[in-house]
Amino acid sequence: MSDQIKNLKPKEVVPGITGYYAHGIGQTLGYVEVKAGSILPEHHHVHEQITYIIEGQLDMIIGGVSCPLKAGMYYIIPSNIPHSAVAPVDCKVIDVFSPVREDYK
């Protein structure tokens, strides 16, 4: 199956953070648009997550460590590690989760 990611139904993760999620058998791919000033509160989940910054900057705290991520950078967040984020500028992000994010379907 092939299509444009933005043809998928958008999911507002929190105000200012909107994702478009494609789900396979064992993983979820997300294209996420983040508005400047948006805050993703600290949380954790069973999913391993890889976050890649396409454009802009996302200031993350991962496992208590400050991780400012700029365009071209990525971070692998292990399962159940607390993490949060603040966007100082508009940004575009790719997130990959394994296993599938059933809560994002």
Buried (B, 14 or more C-beta within 10 A) or exposed (E): EEEEEEEBEEBEBEEBBBBBBBBEEEBBBBBBBBBEEBBBEEEBBEBBBBBBBEBBBBBBBBEEEEBEBEBEEEBEBEEEBEBBBBBEBBBBBBBBBBBBBEEBE
